[in-house]
Each structure stands twice: as C-alpha cells, then as structure tokens.
Amino acid sequence: MPATSYNYHLAEADRGFGSRDATPEEKAFEKLDAAGVKWLFERAMASEEEKREGEKYHSETLPLFLKMYPAYVNNGHNAKLMQHHWKTKFDVETPSLEQVEESFFDLRQSGVIQLNAKAVAKEQADVIAQRHDELIAARKESEFDEDAAYALPMMELEKRGRGWK
C-alpha cells in the first residue's frame, strides 16, 4: 500500500495478534469472546476497592451463602438471574450477604430460580419466609428518609453519611 497523507505503512503495524512473534498474552487475548474481552477491560478499569470487594464476595460472601442455603443450585443460570436482580433492585455490582439473600428469596418466590429438590424438602417454609421479611424490614429501616433526616442531630447525620454504626 503506498503511503499517503491519510495512511502510513509501518513495519511494526503489521504485527498483529496472529503473527508469529505475538506474545502468549496476545494469543490468549485473541481467543477471548466478546464477553471475555469486556470482563478484562472492566476488571482493568476497576478501582482497588472494587477489586477487594469482588475478592471478598467470592472468598467470603458466596461460600457463606451457599452453606446457609443448600437449596440454591450454584450454576450459570442462577448466577445470571441473581446478578441481574441485585444490579436492578439494589444498583450494586458486588452485593452484601443480605442483598444476595434477598435476591435469592425474591427469585425463589417468583419461581424462576433452579433449586435442589432434596434440600427444599428438608427446609422449613415458615423459617425462610420469616428471614425474608426480616431482610426487607432491615433494608427499609436503613433506607434514607429525607423528612426523618431533618429531625436527626448533625452527629447522627455525619455517622450515617460516613457509613459508621
């Protein structure tokens, strides 16, 4: 291709991911599908705090949830439903244990989530319903109410604003 004012032919520009001298990382990147590429870029752009939250979710929150609720089937279908639920309902990327539980209860109640039938048979429905009601009441209690905020002392407003208990 002849060089013009609109394009330049550089030898190193010919080196693509598929070339012989591509690094192993470049070859692996080329094999990724669109979702994999998107995940890589989102991960690279995430702050250190977001990365820590994600690691905590996978190392602490999820294992605890799976231990608490053996009826939950840990598969891709359920994971996508749960993730969609907490993103739309709570507007979070990394949920707390309470948010995961509430998502589980809501999806379970709607009948769209896959469950382990043997574990469901062993459960006590009234205990699960009570826990669901407790979670919703606790979330509503902690939600911001502008009218109530005007009546709070400044020290209490500052504590709540900073996330202190």
Protein Blocks (a to p, Z undefined) as FASTA:
>chain_A
ZZdfkbccdfklmpcfklmklcfklmmmmmpcfklmmmmmmmmmpcfklmmmmmmmmmmm
mmmmmmmmmmbccdfklmmmmmmmmmmmnopabdcfklmmmmmmmmmmnopaccdfklmm
mpcfklmmmmmmmmmmmmmmmpccfklmmmpcfklmmmmmnopZZ
